Amino acid sequence: MKKKLKVILLTVSCMAIALGISASNPQNVKGHPEEYVLLISFDGFRWDYPTMYHTPNLDLIGIEGVHAKSLISCYPSKTFPNHYSLATGLYPDHHGIVNNSFFDKKLGYYSIGNRKSVENGEFYQGEPIWVTAEKQGIRTASYYWVGTEAPIQGIQPTYWKPYNERITFEQRVDTVLHWLSLPEGKRPHLITFYYHEPDLVSHNFGPSSPQTKKVVEQLDSLLGYFMLKLKLLPIYPKINVIVVSDHGMAEISSYRYINLSEHLKKEWFEYISGGNPVYSLQPKIEHYAQVMDSLKKILHLNVWERGQIPSRYSYGTNPRVNDILIEAEAGWSVGWSSKADDYNGGTHGYDNMLPDMQGIFYAIGPAFKHGYSCASFMNVDVYPLIAHILELNPAKTDGKLKEVKNMLRQ
């Protein structure tokens, strides 16, 4: 009898893995909340695109729900650090994803294009919102989000997808609608949903280009389609939709490019991590003074040693940040290539308080006020906001519910 039971349990576990369901999630049920949260991110959707382009569907959410002036990114204003800050409520210095690429002395290099590192849960510190929810017996799902492809504290969303950019927006919507149509016992109450535009197009052509305009307006139409589909669900009156972005975008030009190879030699360094416009450098001891002397002579480049990084960046205490941080001035690019023509279009990563680096926040649903506009706030406040709506006991975060509580119905 014991052998048969082991076979049955093994079969169930294998089926769960095949379906993309986390079989390791604890089910210490706290009880399901009444409401749902659907968190949608449009990568690189700058805060002022709705004033630059035609976005009637986002505008409607702002009219009928909540709209913030902007959502302030964490430093550096890069994709992976900020999506994980949205998920954990922690600054990158505290959750460990300190840039899109970095070096960890124990684990090695992490890079957004390296599947082995992306799927290694040891790289991710802090507690993302789906782990908080799953620990408390609330099912979650993710159609792409930084960290969901790795077991963090041994836990992944109940339903999740390995990243594949070729899956269309409509296909992703169909899957999310399917998840929300599952029986109550299987239905996720938290869904994170990521889409890679308009970041890609604005990198290539710049934030003020006709190409970016076209994609932003297409995204708004797709959001309208999604909202119409959601309204057909019986549970729609209980769904809270939050639309965010991770950062903004600044115009760059090949005429404003710093080629580090003209000033430094790569063999002077133990590690080089990051990317335009922010690099984290670890010189070899014998070259440290030489590196600092060379860097300080470069125009349009901010240079800080670890203890000198501006305190408002909340950055530099994590050992994954190297001893020297360099950041190009806004609108300037920095790299190691002699091909300056590669540095046209747009980029991000600069000072997170610069308006061009800030994203969007729109929300609508039973938890939110009607027609409420609020000031800009930090994206680390999104975690405690979602935890409150879903009646979760939150993990310790840098974010604060009091910063966003005024947008909620009393």
C-alpha positions in Angstrom: 0.0 0.0 0.0 2.8 2.4 0.8 4.5 1.8 -2.5 1.3 2.5 -4.4 0.8 5.7 -2.5 4.4 6.9 -3.4 3.6 6.2 -7.1 0.4 8.2 -7.0 2.1 11.2 -5.3 5.0 11.1 -7.8 2.6 11.1 -10.7 0.7 14.1 -9.3 3.9 16.0 -8.8 5.1 15.3 -12.3 1.8 16.5 -13.8 2.1 19.7 -11.8 5.5 20.4 -13.2 4.4 19.6 -16.7 1.6 22.2 -16.4 3.9 24.9 -15.0 2.4 24.6 -11.6 4.6 24.9 -8.5 4.3 21.6 -6.7 6.4 22.9 -3.8 4.0 25.7 -2.7 2.8 25.4 0.9 -0.9 25.4 1.3 -1.3 26.7 4.8 -4.6 28.3 3.9 -5.3 31.6 5.6 -8.5 32.0 3.6 -9.1 33.6 0.2 -9.7 37.3 -0.1 -12.9 38.6 -1.8 -10.9 40.6 -4.4 -8.4 39.9 -7.1 -5.4 41.9 -8.3 -4.1 41.9 -11.9 -0.8 43.8 -12.1 0.1 44.7 -15.7 3.5 46.2 -16.7 4.3 47.8 -20.0 8.1 48.0 -20.1 9.5 51.5 -20.6 6.2 53.3 -20.7 7.2 56.8 -19.8 5.0 58.8 -17.4 4.1 61.4 -20.0 3.4 59.2 -23.0 -0.4 59.6 -22.4 0.1 63.4 -22.9 2.2 62.9 -26.0 0.2 60.2 -27.7 -3.5 59.1 -28.0 -4.2 56.7 -25.1 -8.0 56.8 -24.5 -8.1 53.5 -22.6 -5.5 54.5 -20.1 -7.2 57.9 -19.9 -10.5 56.2 -19.1 -8.9 54.1 -16.3 -7.6 57.4 -14.8 -11.1 59.0 -15.1 -12.9 56.1 -13.5 -10.2 54.9 -11.2 -6.8 56.2 -9.9 -4.0 57.9 -11.8 -0.7 59.0 -10.3 1.4 61.8 -11.8 4.2 59.2 -12.2 5.6 56.1 -10.7 9.1 56.7 -9.5 11.7 54.0 -10.4 14.4 52.8 -8.1 18.0 53.3 -8.9 19.3 52.2 -11.3 16.3 52.8 -13.5 16.7 49.5 -15.3 14.2 46.7 -16.1 15.1 43.8 -13.9 15.9 45.8 -10.7 12.7 47.7 -10.9 10.4 44.8 -11.8 11.8 43.0 -8.8 11.3 46.1 -6.6 7.7 46.3 -7.7 7.4 42.6 -6.6 9.2 42.9 -3.3 8.8 46.5 -2.1 12.6 46.6 -1.7 15.3 48.8 -3.2 17.6 46.9 -5.6 20.4 47.3 -3.0 18.2 45.3 -0.6 16.7 42.7 -2.9 20.0 41.9 -4.7 19.0 42.4 -8.4 21.3 45.5 -8.5 21.3 45.8 -12.3 20.4 43.9 -15.4 23.8 42.2 -15.0 26.1 41.9 -12.0 28.6 39.6 -10.3 28.1 37.6 -7.1 31.3 36.2 -5.6 29.5 33.0 -4.6 27.1 32.5 -7.5 28.9 34.1 -10.4 27.5 36.3 -13.1 23.8 37.2 -13.3 22.5 38.4 -16.7 19.0 38.9 -18.1 20.0 36.8 -21.1 21.5 33.9 -19.1 18.7 31.4 -18.5 20.8 29.5 -15.8 21.2 32.6 -13.7 17.6 33.9 -14.2 16.2 30.6 -13.1 18.5 30.3 -10.0 16.5 31.3 -6.9 19.6 32.0 -4.9 20.2 35.2 -6.8 16.8 36.7 -5.6 16.7 38.2 -2.1 13.7 39.5 -0.3 10.2 38.1 -0.6 8.1 38.8 -3.8 4.4 39.3 -3.5 3.6 35.9 -5.1 5.7 34.1 -2.4 3.9 36.1 0.3 0.6 35.1 -1.1 1.4 31.4 -1.8 2.7 31.1 1.8 -0.7 32.2 3.0 -2.6 29.9 0.8 -3.6 32.2 -2.0 -2.9 31.0 -5.5 -1.0 33.3 -7.9 -0.2 33.3 -11.5 2.3 35.1 -13.8 2.6 35.7 -17.5 6.2 36.7 -17.2 7.7 38.7 -14.3 11.2 39.0 -13.1 11.8 36.3 -10.5 8.8 34.0 -11.3 10.9 31.6 -13.3 13.0 30.8 -10.2 12.0 29.1 -7.0 12.4 31.8 -4.3 12.3 30.3 -0.8 11.4 27.2 -2.8 8.2 28.8 -4.1 6.9 29.9 -7.5 3.5 31.1 -8.6 1.0 28.3 -8.9 0.8 29.0 -12.6 3.7 30.6 -14.5 5.3 30.8 -17.9 8.9 30.6 -19.1 9.7 33.8 -21.0 9.0 33.8 -24.7 8.8 37.2 -26.4 7.1 35.7 -29.5 3.9 35.0 -27.6 1.5 37.7 -28.7 -0.3 40.1 -26.4 -3.7 38.5 -27.4 -2.4 35.0 -26.6 -1.3 36.2 -23.2 -4.6 37.8 -22.6 -6.4 34.5 -23.5 -4.4 32.6 -20.9 -5.0 35.2 -18.2 -8.7 35.1 -18.9 -8.6 31.3 -18.7 -6.9 31.5 -15.2 -9.6 33.9 -14.0 -12.3 31.5 -15.3 -11.0 28.6 -13.3 -13.1 27.2 -10.4 -12.7 29.2 -7.2 -10.4 26.5 -5.6 -7.9 26.8 -8.6 -8.4 30.4 -9.5 -5.4 32.8 -8.8 -6.2 35.9 -6.8 -3.0 37.6 -7.9 -1.8 37.7 -11.5 1.4 39.5 -12.7 1.5 40.2 -16.5 4.5 41.7 -18.3 4.8 43.0 -21.8 8.1 44.1 -23.4 6.9 47.2 -25.3 7.2 50.1 -25.7 10.8 49.7 -24.3 12.1 47.9 -27.4 10.8 50.4 -29.9 11.9 53.4 -27.9 15.4 52.0 -27.4 15.7 51.7 -31.2 14.0 54.9 -32.3 13.7 57.1 -29.2 10.8 58.1 -27.1 9.6 60.9 -29.4 9.7 58.9 -32.6 6.7 58.1 -34.9 7.6 54.4 -34.3 7.2 54.8 -30.5 3.9 56.7 -31.0 2.5 53.8 -33.1 3.4 51.2 -30.5 2.2 53.2 -27.5 -1.2 53.7 -29.2 -1.3 50.0 -30.2 -0.7 49.0 -26.6 -3.5 51.3 -25.5 -5.8 49.6 -27.9 -4.8 46.2 -26.7 -5.4 47.3 -23.1 -8.9 48.4 -24.1 -9.4 45.0 -25.7 -8.2 43.3 -22.5 -10.5 45.4 -20.3 -13.5 44.6 -22.5 -12.7 40.9 -22.1 -12.3 41.2 -18.4 -15.7 42.9 -18.1 -17.4 39.7 -19.5 -16.2 37.7 -16.6 -18.7 37.0 -13.7 -16.0 38.0 -11.2 -15.1 41.3 -12.9 -16.7 43.5 -10.1 -14.1 41.9 -7.8 -11.0 42.5 -10.0 -8.6 45.3 -9.4 -6.4 46.2 -12.4 -3.2 48.0 -11.8 -1.2 49.2 -14.8 2.4 50.2 -14.2 5.8 50.5 -15.9 9.3 49.9 -14.6 11.0 53.1 -15.9 10.9 55.8 -18.5 13.2 56.6 -21.4 15.6 59.4 -22.5 16.7 60.5 -25.9 20.3 59.6 -26.8 22.6 60.4 -29.7 25.9 59.1 -31.1 27.1 62.7 -30.7 26.9 62.2 -27.0 28.9 59.1 -26.4 31.8 58.2 -24.1 34.1 55.4 -25.3 35.7 54.0 -22.1 38.2 52.1 -24.2 39.9 55.4 -25.0 40.6 55.9 -21.3 40.8 52.5 -19.7 42.0 48.9 -20.3 39.7 46.0 -19.5 42.6 44.1 -18.1 42.8 46.6 -15.2 39.5 45.2 -13.8 38.5 42.1 -11.8 34.8 42.6 -12.8 32.8 44.9 -15.0 29.0 44.8 -14.8 26.0 46.8 -15.9 25.5 48.6 -19.2 24.8 52.0 -20.7 24.5 54.4 -19.0 25.5 52.8 -15.6 28.5 50.5 -14.9 29.7 49.0 -11.7 33.5 48.5 -11.8 35.9 46.5 -9.7 39.5 47.4 -10.5 42.4 45.2 -9.6 44.1 46.6 -6.5 47.3 47.6 -8.4 45.2 49.6 -10.9 42.7 51.2 -8.6 44.3 54.6 -8.3 45.0 54.7 -12.1 41.4 53.8 -12.9 40.0 56.6 -10.6 42.4 59.1 -12.0 41.4 58.3 -15.6 37.7 58.3 -14.8 37.7 61.7 -13.1 39.1 63.3 -16.3 36.2 62.1 -18.4 33.6 64.8 -19.2 29.9 64.1 -18.8 30.5 61.1 -16.6 29.6 60.9 -12.9 32.1 58.8 -10.9 31.5 57.6 -7.3 33.4 55.3 -5.0 31.2 53.0 -3.0 30.9 55.3 0.1 30.3 58.4 -2.0 27.1 57.3 -3.9 24.3 59.8 -3.3 22.2 58.6 -0.4 19.0 59.3 -2.3 20.0 56.5 -4.6 19.7 54.0 -1.7 22.5 52.1 -3.5 25.9 50.7 -2.8 25.8 48.6 0.4 25.0 45.4 -1.4 28.3 43.4 -2.1 27.1 42.9 -5.7 27.7 46.6 -6.3 31.4 47.0 -7.1 33.7 49.6 -5.6 33.3 52.2 -8.4 30.0 53.3 -9.9 29.9 55.3 -13.1 26.9 57.0 -14.7 26.7 59.0 -17.8 25.0 62.4 -17.6 21.4 62.4 -18.8 21.2 62.1 -22.5 24.8 60.8 -22.8 25.9 57.2 -23.3 28.9 55.3 -22.1 30.3 52.0 -23.3 33.4 50.1 -24.4 32.7 50.0 -28.2 34.3 52.3 -30.8 30.9 52.2 -32.7 29.3 55.4 -31.6 26.5 54.9 -34.1 25.1 52.1 -32.0 24.2 54.7 -29.4 21.1 56.3 -31.0 17.5 56.2 -30.0 16.7 56.0 -26.3 18.0 54.5 -23.1 17.4 54.5 -19.3 19.2 53.8 -16.1 20.0 57.4 -15.1 19.2 59.1 -11.9 15.7 57.7 -11.0 14.4 61.2 -9.9 14.8 62.6 -13.4 11.3 62.9 -14.9 12.3 61.0 -18.1 13.1 58.0 -16.0 9.7 57.7 -14.4 6.9 55.4 -15.3 3.1 55.2 -15.1 0.6 54.1 -12.4 -3.1 53.6 -13.2 -5.6 51.5 -11.2 -9.2 50.6 -11.3 -11.4 48.2 -9.3 -13.4 47.8 -6.1 -10.5 48.7 -3.9 -9.8 52.1 -5.5 -11.5 55.4 -5.4 -13.3 56.9 -8.5 -11.6 59.7 -10.4 -8.7 60.1 -8.0 -5.4 61.7 -9.0 -2.4 61.6 -6.7 1.2 62.8 -6.6 4.1 60.7 -7.8 5.3 57.9 -5.5 8.0 55.2 -5.3 7.4 51.9 -7.0 8.4 50.1 -3.7 5.0 51.1 -2.4 3.2 48.8 -4.8 4.0 45.7 -2.8 2.3 46.9 0.5 -0.6 48.2 -1.6 -1.3 44.8 -3.2 -0.7 43.0 0.2 -3.4 45.2 1.7 -5.9 44.6 -1.0 -5.4 40.8 -0.8 -5.5 40.9 3.0 -1.9 39.5 3.3 0.5 39.7 6.2 3.3 41.5 4.3 7.0 40.9 4.6 9.2 43.7 5.7 9.8 46.2 2.9 11.1 49.6 2.1 7.7 50.5 0.7 5.0 52.1 2.9 1.2 51.6 2.7 0.7 55.1 4.1 2.2 56.6 0.9 -0.6 55.1 -1.2 -3.5 54.5 1.2 -5.3 57.6 0.2 -6.1 56.1 -3.2 -8.1 53.3 -1.6 -11.8 53.3 -0.7 -12.2 53.6 3.0 
